[in-house]
Amino acid sequence: MNLNSIIGVIIAGTRNEEVVIGQLIDSIHAQNYPKQLIDIFVVADNCTDQTAVVARRAGAIVKERFNTEQVGKGYALDFMLKFIEKEYSHKKYDGYLVLDGR
């Protein structure tokens, strides 16, 4: 990849991470890479706290997921990838970085 590559950062392991999710998003924004070429996606997965609110305020694209039968990072990642394909396929990401919320 080069400095013209469009990157999607997916934070999929976020369940009740309101205390740390803003710091993680801020850290991504602080990287030496053109901000307009990075989209940060957060799955607020079965959260009972303010993870989604904090992530949105920090500038992430947030989808909330509530499914108590299909639990875990794999399901959350699949959920987000389907959302990106449906709503953001026009951006033609050159790559994805997958992170955990912690």
N, C-alpha and C positions, 0 to 999 in steps of 0.2 A: 504494500500500500504506500501511497505517497500523500502529500499534504493536500491533495484534491479529492481524496477518497471520502465518500459519505459513510459515516459509521453509525450504527445503531448500538447503543449500550442498553442491555436488558438486565435489570435487577429483578431476579425472579424469586429469590428466597427471602421475601419480606413478609413476615408475620409478626405483627406487633413490634415494629422497629422504629417507632416514632422518635426515640431518643437518638438514634444514630443515622437514620436515612438522610436527613438534611446535610450532615457532615460528609457523607459519602457522595452525594450529588454535588456539593460544593467542591469537593476534591476533584471530581471529574471535570467540572467547569474550569478549575485552576490549571489544568494540563496545558502544555504548550502545543495546542492544536487549534485550528480555526473553529471557533464556537458554532458558526453557522453550518458546519459540516458534521455536527454531532447531535443526535437525538437521543435523549435518555428516556427509556421506558421502564416503568415500575409496575409490578404486579403486587397490589396490596392483597395478599392471599389470606382469606379468612380472618382478617384483622378485627380486633375489638377495641383498638385504640385509634389514634389520630395519624397513623402512618400515611394514609392517602393525602390528607390535608397538608402535612408537612412536606411530602414529596412534591405536591403541586406547587406549593409556595416556593420551593427551591428550584422550580423550573422544569420538572419532569412531566412527561405524558403518563398519566396514571390510569390504570384499569383496576377496578376492584373485582375480586373473584370470591364467591361464596359457594363452596362445595365441600361438605363435611364427609363425603364418601370418597372422593378422589383427592387425597391430601398429599402435598409434597411439592418439591421444587420441579420435578419432571412435569407434573400436571400444570403447574403455574407457567412454566416455560412454553409448553404446548399452547396453552391459552393465549399467551402474549404473541407468539409467532403467528397464530391464526389471525389475531387482531391486526398485527402489522401487515400481513399479506392482504387483508381486506381493506384497510384504511390508509396504508402508507406505501403500497407497492409501487406507486408512481415515483417514489424517491430513489428506487433502485440502489439500495445500500450495497456498498462494496464489501462490507464485512460486519460482523457482530462481535461484541465483547459481552460475555455473560458473566455477571457478578452475583454474589450472594449479598443479602442485605446487611450482614454483619462484617 
